[in-house]
């Protein structure tokens, strides 16, 4: 559903089936139907590896939306028991992730000397606040870091234990959080694996700014009341948090360009115009922010943190009969402009 609980349809979605070793087992591309949903079915071949699989749901722009775990097993029972324990659940860049592996045979002996393999991966995930569920924290200007999977292998010690250590890289960036997965496979004496996964979260920055917008389409000279909030990685309101709110308006200018065949053509380009920038304090919870716009067009409201490196944004449109110009909206090649009216206004 969208922010008004209306059905969203004809939007692409991607389902990835992740194997117990952390590799992509299968991938499906679907489109939301009239009910805003879809379904898939697939067969697991006889040779499929047993263990815990994960079905990951992505948007058409490859943003991870959610995940669901399921197990594939056969009639052969496990001969060893494997337990994983991480030193903590939440990390910052530069910190060390430490995962203890403890394995033993089901009849009580320690699984000494057994081979193990580890596939460690990290994926970006939107930040969602339970305290401020109506606020959008994820429309960010910040680019997301890319990751490569890390492979490890070795043998358990005489007590059937080992410690997996991984130092999270410095300089990570991303608008939300980064979820890490450590897929651990321990081989029994017959070569059959018992697979377990440990998860952890990485926070590229120590604050998240959220915006709650009253809508998308407004009239010029209306009082527009947006709301802001700032929380830490534990979803608690921040104290003494200074922020900057900036309003940007876009104008569309028709320019003459030349293509690779030396032919000239007209095109409409978007130009960014800064209307104003104001300092504010987002400490202690929800902050109301009211303003007006006097010109028709597309706007973007931005909220910067104290470092002003990146911002969270919200786009909206304003229209008034006497405040529109030829550059207020994008014009197509035939000289047409699309204007959307709010029927309630």
Residue frames relative to the residue before (quaternion, step in Angstrom):
aa qw qx qy qz dx dy dz
X 1.0000 0.0000 0.0000 0.0000 0.00 0.00 0.00
X 0.4459 -0.6507 0.5275 0.3155 3.55 -1.25 0.43
X 0.7545 -0.4064 0.2544 0.4482 3.57 -1.28 -0.11
X 0.6955 0.4115 -0.2728 0.5220 3.60 1.28 -0.21
X 0.5218 -0.6737 0.3767 0.3632 3.59 1.30 0.47
X 0.4158 0.6774 -0.4972 0.3479 3.60 1.08 0.68
X 0.5818 -0.5920 0.4282 0.3574 3.57 -1.16 0.61
X 0.2049 -0.7495 0.6191 0.1136 3.56 -1.01 0.89
X 0.0224 0.8233 -0.5642 0.0573 3.61 -0.66 1.05
X 0.8057 0.3007 -0.2302 0.4554 3.52 -1.42 0.22
X 0.4935 0.6147 -0.4527 0.4167 3.59 1.05 0.77
X 0.4413 -0.7142 0.4671 0.2776 3.64 -0.80 0.91
X 0.0517 -0.7655 0.6408 0.0265 3.54 -1.24 0.61
X 0.2164 -0.7712 0.5903 0.0999 3.56 -1.16 0.64
X 0.1245 -0.7670 0.6264 0.0621 3.56 -0.97 0.92
X 0.0726 -0.7802 0.6207 0.0250 3.56 -0.84 1.03
X 0.2307 -0.7514 0.6048 0.1282 3.56 -0.91 0.98
X 0.1593 -0.8080 0.5655 0.0442 3.56 -0.51 1.24
X 0.4017 -0.7349 0.5012 0.2177 3.58 -0.79 1.07
X 0.6868 -0.4836 0.3353 0.4267 3.62 -1.22 0.20
X 0.6774 0.4657 -0.2960 0.4865 3.60 1.20 -0.35
X 0.6012 -0.6105 0.3424 0.3856 3.59 1.28 0.15
X 0.5715 0.5855 -0.3868 0.4254 3.59 1.25 0.14
X 0.5503 -0.6048 0.4578 0.3490 3.57 -1.21 0.52
X 0.2515 -0.7894 0.5482 0.1145 3.56 -0.54 1.23
X 0.7782 -0.1254 0.1066 0.6061 3.59 1.01 -0.81
X 0.1493 -0.7854 0.5968 0.0680 3.57 -1.24 0.45
X 0.0827 -0.7978 0.5972 0.0040 3.56 -0.98 0.92
X 0.1894 -0.7557 0.6174 0.1088 3.55 -1.09 0.80
X 0.0099 -0.8102 0.5826 -0.0637 3.55 -0.69 1.16
X 0.2663 -0.7295 0.6036 0.1806 3.55 -1.39 0.18
X 0.5029 -0.6583 0.4645 0.3130 3.58 -0.92 0.89
X 0.3610 -0.7485 0.5206 0.1962 3.57 -0.93 0.95
X 0.7872 -0.3274 0.2314 0.4685 3.57 -1.32 -0.26
X 0.6980 0.4397 -0.2667 0.4983 3.59 1.17 -0.52
X 0.5124 -0.6612 0.4082 0.3656 3.59 1.29 0.11
X 0.6508 0.4921 -0.3073 0.4897 3.57 1.16 0.57
X 0.0697 -0.7642 0.6335 0.0991 3.55 -1.34 -0.06
X 0.1741 -0.7682 0.6020 0.1308 3.56 -1.26 0.23
X 0.1193 -0.7722 0.6189 0.0808 3.54 -1.23 0.49
X 0.0440 -0.7539 0.6521 0.0665 3.54 -1.31 0.38
X 0.0485 0.7906 -0.6077 0.0574 3.54 -1.08 0.72
X 0.4132 -0.7081 0.5247 0.2294 3.54 -1.22 0.54
X 0.3147 -0.7143 0.5923 0.2000 3.54 -1.10 0.74
X 0.3915 -0.7342 0.4981 0.2441 3.62 -0.64 1.05
X 0.6705 -0.5205 0.3529 0.3936 3.56 -1.23 0.43
X 0.7116 0.4566 -0.2605 0.4661 3.55 1.07 -0.71
X 0.3833 0.7416 -0.4827 0.2650 3.64 1.24 0.07
X 0.5063 -0.6572 0.4736 0.2957 3.52 -1.03 0.84
X 0.3955 -0.7084 0.5291 0.2486 3.56 -0.97 0.82
X 0.4851 0.6534 -0.4936 0.3067 3.54 -1.23 0.48
X 0.6894 -0.4830 0.3659 0.3970 3.53 -1.33 -0.27
X 0.1474 -0.7783 0.6088 0.0427 3.56 -0.78 1.15
X 0.2130 -0.7518 0.6088 0.1373 3.54 -1.30 0.37
X 0.2003 -0.7407 0.6301 0.1192 3.56 -0.97 0.95
X 0.1062 -0.8129 0.5723 0.0196 3.59 -0.50 1.21
X 0.2241 -0.7735 0.5840 0.1022 3.55 -0.92 0.99
X 0.0641 -0.7961 0.6017 -0.0090 3.57 -0.80 1.10
X 0.4791 -0.6122 0.5370 0.3277 3.53 -1.25 0.47
X 0.6945 -0.4710 0.3368 0.4271 3.57 -1.28 0.12
X 0.6879 0.4360 -0.2710 0.5130 3.57 1.26 -0.37
X 0.5568 -0.6682 0.3491 0.3487 3.58 1.28 0.55
X 0.4118 0.6619 -0.5078 0.3667 3.59 1.05 0.79
X 0.4205 -0.7167 0.4992 0.2455 3.57 -0.74 1.07
X 0.2079 -0.8005 0.5556 0.0852 3.58 -0.71 1.14
X 0.7764 -0.2229 0.1756 0.5628 3.59 0.91 -0.84
X 0.2302 -0.7673 0.5856 0.1238 3.55 -1.31 0.16
X 0.1179 -0.7725 0.6216 0.0540 3.56 -1.24 0.59
X 0.2688 -0.7817 0.5474 0.1308 3.57 -0.84 1.02
X 0.0829 0.7664 -0.6361 0.0338 3.56 -1.16 0.67
X 0.3652 -0.7470 0.5257 0.1798 3.57 -1.18 0.57
X 0.1733 -0.7275 0.6543 0.1123 3.52 -1.24 0.68
X 0.0629 0.8092 -0.5763 0.0959 3.58 -0.60 1.14
X 0.2132 -0.7397 0.6143 0.1734 3.56 -1.27 0.29
X 0.7304 -0.4640 0.2827 0.4139 3.55 -1.27 -0.01
X 0.5630 0.5894 -0.4004 0.4187 3.62 1.24 -0.22
X 0.3154 -0.7744 0.5097 0.2025 3.65 -0.47 1.04
X 0.5755 -0.5642 0.4588 0.3741 3.55 -1.23 0.49
X 0.2989 -0.7565 0.5570 0.1679 3.56 -1.10 0.72
X 0.7564 0.2534 -0.1710 0.5783 3.55 1.27 -0.24
X 0.3082 -0.7111 0.6043 0.1848 3.52 -1.31 0.50
X 0.0891 -0.8018 0.5908 0.0080 3.58 -0.84 1.05
X 0.0517 -0.7886 0.6128 -0.0026 3.58 -0.88 0.99
X 0.1580 -0.7757 0.6071 0.0687 3.56 -1.04 0.90
X 0.0219 0.7877 -0.6153 0.0233 3.57 -1.08 0.73
X 0.2299 -0.7824 0.5682 0.1100 3.56 -0.71 1.15
X 0.5828 -0.6085 0.4089 0.3506 3.57 -1.14 0.62
X 0.7688 -0.1451 0.0502 0.6208 3.61 1.22 -0.44
X 0.5579 -0.6483 0.4264 0.2945 3.57 -1.32 0.23
X 0.7836 0.2704 -0.1291 0.5442 3.61 1.06 -0.70
X 0.0537 -0.8115 0.5810 -0.0311 3.55 -0.88 1.05
X 0.2881 -0.7018 0.6181 0.2061 3.50 -1.42 0.21
X 0.6555 -0.5038 0.3626 0.4302 3.61 -1.16 0.42
X 0.7611 0.3423 -0.2783 0.4755 3.56 -0.99 0.90
X 0.6104 0.5517 -0.3619 0.4383 3.61 1.19 -0.30
X 0.4505 -0.6902 0.5075 0.2512 3.54 -1.29 0.48
X 0.2561 -0.7287 0.6181 0.1461 3.54 -0.95 0.99
X 0.0338 -0.7992 0.5998 -0.0208 3.57 -0.78 1.04
X 0.0372 -0.8044 0.5918 -0.0367 3.58 -0.63 1.18
X 0.2561 -0.7663 0.5753 0.1269 3.56 -0.73 1.12
X 0.1528 -0.7680 0.6187 0.0641 3.56 -0.95 0.99
X 0.0042 -0.7892 0.6125 -0.0457 3.58 -0.82 1.05
X 0.0299 0.8131 -0.5764 0.0752 3.60 -0.56 1.19
X 0.0523 0.7804 -0.6213 0.0474 3.53 -1.14 0.76
X 0.5308 -0.5973 0.4865 0.3532 3.54 -1.22 0.49
X 0.5981 -0.6154 0.3814 0.3436 3.54 -1.08 0.73
X 0.6735 0.4631 -0.3148 0.4825 3.60 1.16 -0.37
X 0.7420 -0.4902 0.2015 0.4105 3.58 1.23 0.45
X 0.6234 0.5521 -0.3610 0.4197 3.63 1.06 -0.52
X 0.5367 -0.6152 0.4687 0.3373 3.56 -1.17 0.58
X 0.4379 -0.6985 0.5055 0.2545 3.58 -1.04 0.84
X 0.0210 0.8533 -0.5189 0.0462 3.57 0.68 1.13
X 0.8622 0.1970 -0.1383 0.4458 3.53 -1.10 0.80
X 0.4572 0.6850 -0.4679 0.3206 3.63 1.17 0.10
X 0.4975 -0.6569 0.4878 0.2881 3.53 -1.14 0.71
X 0.0343 -0.7807 0.6231 0.0326 3.56 -1.15 0.65
X 0.1510 -0.7540 0.6320 0.0968 3.54 -1.31 0.48
X 0.1443 -0.7809 0.6051 0.0564 3.56 -1.14 0.73
X 0.0613 -0.7502 0.6571 0.0402 3.55 -1.05 0.88
X 0.0717 -0.8209 0.5664 -0.0124 3.58 -0.41 1.25
X 0.0374 0.8006 -0.5937 0.0712 3.56 -0.75 1.08
X 0.1595 -0.7670 0.6139 0.0968 3.57 -1.27 0.48
X 0.0639 -0.8036 0.5913 -0.0246 3.55 -0.99 0.93
X 0.4746 -0.6663 0.5011 0.2823 3.54 -1.08 0.80
X 0.0218 -0.7882 0.6143 -0.0285 3.54 -1.11 0.79
X 0.5212 -0.6432 0.4424 0.3449 3.63 -0.92 0.78
X 0.4079 -0.6746 0.5510 0.2737 3.55 -1.19 0.58
X 0.0481 -0.7867 0.6154 -0.0004 3.57 -0.87 0.99
X 0.2682 -0.7752 0.5582 0.1247 3.53 -0.82 1.06
X 0.3529 -0.7234 0.5542 0.2120 3.57 -0.90 0.92
X 0.6523 0.5161 -0.3123 0.4588 3.58 1.08 -0.68
X 0.7893 0.1664 -0.0669 0.5873 3.59 1.01 -0.86
X 0.0369 -0.8698 0.4919 -0.0055 3.55 0.63 1.19
X 0.6541 0.5201 -0.3192 0.4470 3.64 1.15 -0.46
X 0.6212 0.5611 -0.3366 0.4312 3.59 1.24 -0.21
X 0.3288 -0.7254 0.5770 0.1810 3.54 -1.14 0.80
X 0.1243 -0.8163 0.5636 0.0252 3.57 -0.64 1.19
X 0.7016 0.5662 -0.2187 0.3733 3.58 1.24 -0.34
X 0.5413 0.5704 -0.4376 0.4361 3.62 1.19 0.06
X 0.1189 0.8495 -0.4910 0.1523 3.54 0.44 1.30
X 0.4343 -0.6641 0.5402 0.2804 3.54 -1.29 0.46
X 0.5576 0.6489 -0.3691 0.3632 3.57 1.28 -0.33
X 0.3854 -0.7101 0.5426 0.2299 3.57 -0.96 0.88
X 0.4111 -0.7216 0.5079 0.2288 3.56 -1.07 0.77
X 0.4906 -0.6548 0.4947 0.2929 3.54 -1.06 0.81
X 0.3296 -0.7117 0.5808 0.2181 3.55 -1.23 0.51
X 0.1968 -0.7958 0.5682 0.0716 3.56 -1.12 0.72
X 0.2148 -0.7177 0.6407 0.1684 3.50 -1.34 0.42
X 0.5275 -0.6376 0.4570 0.3261 3.55 -1.00 0.82
X 0.2772 -0.7471 0.5870 0.1430 3.55 -1.13 0.77
X 0.1731 -0.7893 0.5848 0.0706 3.58 -0.79 1.05
X 0.0078 0.7773 -0.6287 0.0228 3.56 -1.03 0.87
X 0.0230 0.7837 -0.6207 -0.0041 3.55 -1.22 0.44
X 0.1665 0.7783 -0.5935 0.1196 3.54 -1.26 0.40
X 0.4527 -0.6500 0.5238 0.3134 3.54 -1.29 -0.42
X 0.5260 -0.6288 0.4771 0.3167 3.55 -1.13 0.73
X 0.5071 -0.6512 0.4641 0.3215 3.58 -1.13 0.57
X 0.7620 -0.3871 0.2533 0.4532 3.59 -1.27 -0.12
X 0.6888 0.4371 -0.2794 0.5064 3.61 1.21 -0.35
X 0.5312 -0.6463 0.4001 0.3743 3.58 1.27 0.20
X 0.5939 0.5759 -0.3495 0.4398 3.58 1.16 0.52
X 0.0634 0.7515 -0.6564 -0.0167 3.51 -1.38 0.28
X 0.3018 -0.7305 0.5825 0.1896 3.55 -1.29 0.28
X 0.2043 -0.7679 0.5996 0.0952 3.56 -0.79 1.09
X 0.0283 -0.8164 0.5761 -0.0285 3.58 -0.65 1.10
X 0.0334 0.7859 -0.6130 0.0738 3.53 -0.97 0.94
X 0.2500 -0.7617 0.5821 0.1357 3.58 -0.81 1.03
X 0.3863 -0.7277 0.5227 0.2191 3.57 -0.67 1.14
X 0.4871 -0.6882 0.4435 0.3040 3.63 -0.74 0.97
X 0.4509 -0.6471 0.5416 0.2908 3.55 -1.20 0.58
X 0.7703 0.3949 -0.2609 0.4274 3.54 -1.27 0.30
X 0.3483 0.7343 -0.5141 0.2742 3.60 1.15 0.43
X 0.0792 -0.7899 0.6072 0.0327 3.56 -1.10 0.69
X 0.2788 0.7389 -0.5817 0.1945 3.53 -1.22 0.55
X 0.5410 -0.6567 0.4247 0.3093 3.54 -1.07 0.72
X 0.7721 0.3010 -0.1684 0.5338 3.60 1.08 -0.63
X 0.6694 -0.4202 0.3642 0.4926 3.54 -0.90 -1.00
X 0.3413 -0.6985 0.5862 0.2280 3.54 -1.35 0.22
X 0.1784 -0.7891 0.5815 0.0861 3.56 -0.71 1.09
X 0.2050 -0.7903 0.5712 0.0843 3.52 -0.87 1.06
X 0.1387 -0.7730 0.6170 0.0509 3.54 -1.14 0.78
X 0.0832 -0.7675 0.6347 0.0348 3.57 -0.85 1.00
X 0.1196 -0.7980 0.5902 0.0251 3.58 -0.31 1.32
X 0.0755 -0.8146 0.5748 -0.0179 3.57 -0.51 1.23
X 0.0671 -0.7829 0.6185 0.0001 3.57 -0.85 1.06
X 0.0970 -0.7797 0.6181 0.0260 3.57 -0.79 1.10
X 0.2968 -0.7751 0.5390 0.1438 3.58 -0.76 1.07
X 0.3212 -0.7300 0.5633 0.2159 3.59 -0.87 0.93
X 0.7543 -0.4127 0.2605 0.4392 3.59 -1.28 -0.03
X 0.6822 0.4608 -0.2873 0.4895 3.61 1.21 -0.42
X 0.5813 -0.5939 0.3722 0.4134 3.60 1.27 -0.08
X 0.5188 0.6192 -0.4244 0.4090 3.59 1.27 -0.04
X 0.3371 -0.7761 0.5050 0.1704 3.58 -0.93 0.89
X 0.1855 -0.6929 0.6792 0.1555 3.48 -1.35 0.50
X 0.1493 -0.8372 0.5259 0.0162 3.55 -0.55 1.23
X 0.0136 0.7709 -0.6362 0.0282 3.52 -1.04 0.87
X 0.1874 -0.7783 0.5897 0.1065 3.58 -1.21 0.50
X 0.1455 -0.7529 0.6376 0.0740 3.54 -1.08 0.87
X 0.1708 -0.7985 0.5727 0.0721 3.58 -0.91 0.92
X 0.0065 0.7719 -0.6357 0.0040 3.54 -1.26 0.52
X 0.3360 -0.7404 0.5519 0.1851 3.57 -1.25 0.39
X 0.1730 -0.7629 0.6175 0.0828 3.54 -1.10 0.84
X 0.1834 -0.7837 0.5889 0.0727 3.58 -0.91 1.00
X 0.3297 -0.7827 0.4933 0.1880 3.61 -0.31 1.25
X 0.7867 0.0861 -0.0680 0.6075 3.61 1.14 -0.54
X 0.5274 -0.6834 0.4308 0.2632 3.55 -1.24 0.47
X 0.7464 0.2852 -0.2333 0.5541 3.61 1.17 0.40
X 0.1389 -0.7516 0.6381 0.0931 3.54 -1.33 0.43
X 0.1961 -0.7707 0.5992 0.0919 3.57 -0.90 0.99
X 0.1137 -0.8036 0.5830 0.0382 3.57 -0.91 0.95
X 0.1965 -0.7634 0.6072 0.0993 3.57 -1.20 0.69
X 0.1140 -0.7517 0.6462 0.0662 3.54 -1.07 0.84
X 0.1343 -0.8216 0.5530 0.0335 3.58 -0.48 1.23
X 0.4527 -0.7009 0.4771 0.2762 3.63 -0.99 0.75
X 0.7916 -0.1514 0.0976 0.5839 3.60 1.24 -0.12
X 0.5239 -0.6294 0.4764 0.3199 3.55 -1.34 -0.30
X 0.7808 0.2676 -0.1197 0.5518 3.61 1.09 -0.70
X 0.0215 0.8065 -0.5856 0.0790 3.56 -0.77 1.11
X 0.4640 -0.6320 0.5323 0.3192 3.51 -1.35 0.17
X 0.5518 -0.5830 0.4652 0.3732 3.55 -1.17 0.50
X 0.8124 0.2358 -0.2279 0.4822 3.55 -1.21 0.74
X 0.4526 0.6364 -0.4843 0.3944 3.61 1.21 0.41
X 0.4562 -0.6277 0.5419 0.3228 3.56 -1.25 0.42
X 0.1249 -0.8053 0.5787 0.0308 3.58 -0.45 1.23
X 0.1108 -0.8148 0.5689 0.0124 3.54 -0.62 1.19
X 0.0294 -0.7785 0.6257 -0.0402 3.55 -0.38 1.33
X 0.2426 -0.7573 0.5883 0.1465 3.55 -1.26 0.45
X 0.1267 -0.7813 0.6090 0.0509 3.56 -1.13 0.77
X 0.0231 0.7678 -0.6401 -0.0180 3.53 -1.30 0.42
X 0.1579 -0.7691 0.6125 0.0917 3.57 -1.25 0.46
X 0.0267 -0.8070 0.5887 -0.0381 3.58 -0.81 1.05
X 0.4559 -0.6483 0.5296 0.3025 3.54 -1.32 0.33
X 0.7447 -0.4236 0.2707 0.4389 3.60 -1.28 -0.04
X 0.6641 0.4633 -0.3027 0.5028 3.58 1.29 -0.25
X 0.5220 -0.6736 0.3774 0.3624 3.58 1.32 0.33
X 0.4852 0.6434 -0.4486 0.3864 3.59 1.15 0.57
X 0.5511 -0.6122 0.4396 0.3581 3.63 -1.01 0.72
X 0.4148 -0.7199 0.5065 0.2306 3.56 -0.99 0.86
X 0.3098 -0.7262 0.5840 0.1887 3.54 -1.23 0.55
X 0.8412 0.1163 -0.1167 0.5149 3.57 -1.17 0.74
X 0.3594 0.7337 -0.4935 0.2982 3.56 0.94 0.91
X 0.1496 -0.7996 0.5802 0.0396 3.56 -0.44 1.27
X 0.0187 -0.8026 0.5948 -0.0405 3.56 -0.89 1.00
X 0.2935 -0.7206 0.5982 0.1917 3.53 -1.36 0.24
X 0.1755 -0.7687 0.6095 0.0824 3.56 -0.94 0.98
X 0.0461 -0.8093 0.5848 -0.0291 3.56 -0.78 1.09
X 0.1862 -0.7647 0.6078 0.1051 3.55 -1.06 0.83
X 0.0855 -0.7892 0.6082 -0.0002 3.55 -0.83 1.09
X 0.1530 -0.7652 0.6197 0.0838 3.58 -1.02 0.85
X 0.2710 -0.7671 0.5620 0.1494 3.56 -1.03 0.78
X 0.1102 -0.7585 0.6393 0.0622 3.52 -1.10 0.85
X 0.2988 -0.7484 0.5700 0.1604 3.53 -1.14 0.71
X 0.0783 -0.8143 0.5750 -0.0123 3.54 -0.61 1.19
X 0.3527 -0.7290 0.5513 0.2006 3.54 -0.94 0.93
X 0.0154 -0.8079 0.5874 -0.0451 3.57 -0.70 1.13
X 0.4060 -0.6923 0.5455 0.2414 3.53 -1.25 0.54
X 0.0191 -0.8101 0.5848 -0.0369 3.58 -0.74 1.10
X 0.3153 -0.7238 0.5828 0.1923 3.53 -1.34 0.38
X 0.3255 -0.7569 0.5344 0.1887 3.59 -0.86 0.98
X 0.7419 -0.4172 0.2903 0.4373 3.58 -1.33 -0.08
X 0.6757 0.4631 -0.2928 0.4931 3.61 1.23 -0.33
X 0.5101 -0.6743 0.3889 0.3658 3.57 1.31 0.35
X 0.4748 0.6301 -0.4677 0.3985 3.56 1.12 0.65
X 0.3612 -0.7437 0.5285 0.1926 3.55 -1.01 0.86
X 0.0432 0.7845 -0.6170 0.0460 3.54 -1.11 0.72
X 0.4238 -0.6801 0.5400 0.2574 3.52 -1.29 0.50
X 0.0140 0.7865 -0.6171 0.0208 3.54 -1.06 0.76
X 0.3967 -0.7106 0.5361 0.2244 3.54 -1.21 0.57
X 0.0792 -0.8144 0.5748 -0.0010 3.57 -0.67 1.14
X 0.4107 -0.7191 0.5146 0.2222 3.54 -1.08 0.81
X 0.1256 -0.7842 0.6067 0.0339 3.55 -0.89 1.02
X 0.3324 -0.7555 0.5399 0.1653 3.55 -0.93 0.95
X 0.0513 -0.7869 0.6148 -0.0104 3.55 -0.85 1.08
X 0.2949 -0.7642 0.5503 0.1620 3.59 -0.70 1.07
X 0.2987 -0.7758 0.5369 0.1433 3.55 -0.62 1.20
X 0.7487 -0.2586 0.1909 0.5798 3.59 0.85 -0.97
X 0.1486 -0.7502 0.6350 0.1093 3.52 -1.41 0.23
X 0.0439 -0.8279 0.5573 -0.0450 3.55 -0.71 1.15
X 0.4084 -0.6905 0.5445 0.2448 3.55 -1.14 0.74
X 0.0423 0.7937 -0.6054 0.0424 3.58 -1.09 0.70
X 0.3728 -0.6986 0.5670 0.2268 3.54 -1.34 0.28
X 0.1425 -0.8150 0.5595 0.0496 3.59 -0.62 1.14
X 0.3166 0.7760 -0.4925 0.2345 3.58 1.14 0.54
X 0.8522 0.3195 -0.1733 0.3765 3.50 -1.28 0.51
X 0.7842 -0.3097 0.1876 0.5039 3.63 1.12 0.15
X 0.8119 -0.2458 0.2062 0.4878 3.56 -0.98 -0.94
X 0.1253 -0.7799 0.6122 0.0352 3.54 -0.97 1.01
X 0.2856 -0.7476 0.5772 0.1626 3.60 -0.74 1.10
X 0.0454 -0.7887 0.6129 -0.0140 3.54 -1.01 0.88
X 0.0409 -0.8251 0.5618 -0.0439 3.60 -0.41 1.27
X 0.1405 0.7694 -0.6117 0.1189 3.55 -1.03 0.87
X 0.2936 -0.7272 0.5866 0.2022 3.57 -1.33 0.11
X 0.2012 -0.7315 0.6317 0.1593 3.54 -1.32 0.37
X 0.2933 -0.7963 0.5139 0.1255 3.57 -1.00 0.84
X 0.7273 0.3869 -0.2288 0.5186 3.59 1.24 -0.26
X 0.4902 -0.6443 0.4995 0.3083 3.58 -1.09 0.67
X 0.4665 0.6831 -0.4923 0.2708 3.55 -1.18 0.57
X 0.5963 -0.5272 0.4591 0.3947 3.50 -1.37 -0.26
X 0.1126 -0.8014 0.5871 0.0192 3.56 -0.93 0.99
X 0.1248 -0.7509 0.6408 0.0997 3.52 -1.34 0.39
X 0.1794 -0.7752 0.6009 0.0756 3.55 -0.74 1.14
X 0.0957 -0.8246 0.5575 -0.0071 3.58 -0.67 1.13
X 0.1379 -0.7660 0.6235 0.0734 3.54 -1.15 0.75
X 0.1716 -0.7936 0.5814 0.0531 3.57 -0.68 1.18
X 0.4289 -0.6615 0.5499 0.2757 3.54 -1.21 0.57
X 0.7580 -0.3842 0.2521 0.4628 3.62 -1.25 -0.04
X 0.6951 0.4678 -0.2891 0.4629 3.62 1.02 -0.71
X 0.2597 -0.8151 0.4769 0.2019 3.62 1.30 -0.35
X 0.3613 0.7302 -0.5019 0.2903 3.58 1.07 0.68
X 0.7993 0.0666 0.0046 0.5972 3.56 0.95 -0.90
X 0.1818 -0.7846 0.5842 0.0998 3.55 -1.25 0.31
X 0.3424 -0.6618 0.6177 0.2514 3.51 -1.37 0.38
X 0.1536 -0.8368 0.5254 0.0106 3.59 -0.89 0.90
X 0.0902 -0.7515 0.6496 0.0725 3.51 -1.38 0.36
X 0.2434 -0.7838 0.5597 0.1149 3.58 -0.79 1.07
X 0.0885 0.7760 -0.6230 0.0438 3.56 -1.16 0.62
X 0.3458 -0.7244 0.5637 0.1946 3.54 -1.35 0.31
X 0.1008 -0.7670 0.6306 0.0620 3.56 -1.18 0.66
X 0.0043 -0.8061 0.5914 -0.0182 3.56 -1.06 0.74
X 0.0840 0.7582 -0.6436 0.0618 3.49 -1.18 0.82
X 0.5923 -0.6242 0.3686 0.3516 3.58 -0.95 0.88
X 0.7796 0.3638 -0.1844 0.4754 3.56 0.85 -0.92
X 0.6865 0.5015 -0.2777 0.4473 3.60 1.23 -0.01
X 0.5517 0.6164 -0.3918 0.4028 3.61 1.23 0.23
X 0.1107 -0.7613 0.6359 0.0609 3.51 -1.19 0.71
X 0.7038 -0.4571 0.3282 0.4335 3.57 -1.27 0.06
X 0.7207 0.4322 -0.2451 0.4835 3.58 1.20 -0.42
X 0.4355 0.7302 -0.4469 0.2784 3.62 1.25 0.07
X 0.8029 0.1278 -0.0428 0.5806 3.59 1.04 -0.76
X 0.6098 -0.5635 0.4114 0.3760 3.55 -1.24 0.44
X 0.1921 -0.7711 0.6013 0.0838 3.56 -0.97 0.94
X 0.3718 -0.7366 0.5165 0.2288 3.59 -0.89 0.92
X 0.7572 -0.4123 0.2630 0.4329 3.57 -1.33 0.05
X 0.7030 0.4407 -0.2702 0.4885 3.60 1.15 -0.51
X 0.5920 -0.6174 0.3571 0.3753 3.56 1.23 0.27
X 0.5106 0.6389 -0.4260 0.3868 3.60 1.20 0.40
X 0.1417 -0.7636 0.6239 0.0876 3.53 -1.23 0.57
X 0.2952 -0.7496 0.5686 0.1664 3.58 -0.97 0.88
X 0.0239 -0.7818 0.6224 -0.0291 3.57 -0.75 1.13
X 0.2039 -0.7844 0.5790 0.0890 3.57 -0.79 1.07
X 0.1915 -0.7905 0.5764 0.0792 3.57 -0.77 1.09
X 0.3806 -0.6653 0.5898 0.2543 3.52 -1.23 0.64
X 0.3992 -0.7591 0.4581 0.2336 3.58 -0.45 1.21
X 0.6219 0.5444 -0.3473 0.4431 3.60 1.17 -0.50
X 0.7049 0.4245 -0.2531 0.5089 3.60 1.22 -0.43
